[in-house]
Amino acid sequence: GARAQLARAAQMPFIFKHVAAMPDVHIGIGATVGSVIPTKGAVIPAAVGVDIGCGMMAARTSLMASDLPDHLEGVRSAIE
């Protein structure tokens, strides 16, 4: 199942070159657990795997990288 899941992910049009699998890879819900999915022009928060329940999400903001401070602890604290 993990091999088929990785093959489907590798066919997505925004994948950058290839996907990779760690030695302990196994099928997951949405994303293969133990996979590395590099993208170009896309962010996939759920690629972490919804089965581990980490609470990842993406939100578009008006901020640019140059708007952010060198240390992001304050930003993270405000978001949390």
N, C-alpha and C positions, 0 to 999 in steps of 0.2 A: 503493500500500500504506500509506503514512504517513497519508493522509486517512482510510482505513477504520480504521486502528489508533486514531487520535485520536477518531473517532466512537464506537468501542466504549468507550474510556476515559471519554468524556463522559457515557455512559449509566449509569455506576456510581452507585449510590444515595448515596454519600458525597461526591461531587464538589461542591465549593462554587462555585456559579454556572456556571463554564465552564472548559474547558481552553484553553490558548494554545499557539501554535506559533511558533518562531523562524524567521527567513528560511531557514536551512539545514536545516530539519527533514527527517528521513529515517527510514524504517522501522527499528525496532530489535527486539531479542529481548525480549519482554515489555512494554516501554515504548517509545514513539516518541522517538528521539533528537532533542533540541532542543525538547522540549515542557515546558510548565509545567502541573502537575496539582495544583491546590489542593484540599484536602480539609477536611471538617468532621467531627470525631469519628473520624478514622482517620489512620494513618500508613502509607505505602507505601514502605518502603526500596528495593524493587526498581524503583520508578519512575525511579530514576536510570538504569536500563538494565543488565541483566546482561551485555550485550555489551561494556561498558567495563571490567568486572571490578574495580570499586572496593572490593568486600568489605563493602558496607553490610549492616547487620542491625538488627533491633529486638529489644529485650529489656525485658520488664516488670520494674520494680523497685518497692520500697516507698518510694522517694525521692519527695519533693515538691519543687517548684521552690525553696521556701523552705529546704530542707535543703542546697542546693548553695552553694558559695562564689561570690563575685563573679567570680573568675577560674577557669576550668575546666582550666587546663593540667595541674594535678596529677591531676585526675580522668581526663583523657584519657590521661595517661602511665600511670596505674594500670591502665586498661582495656587499653591496648596491651600 
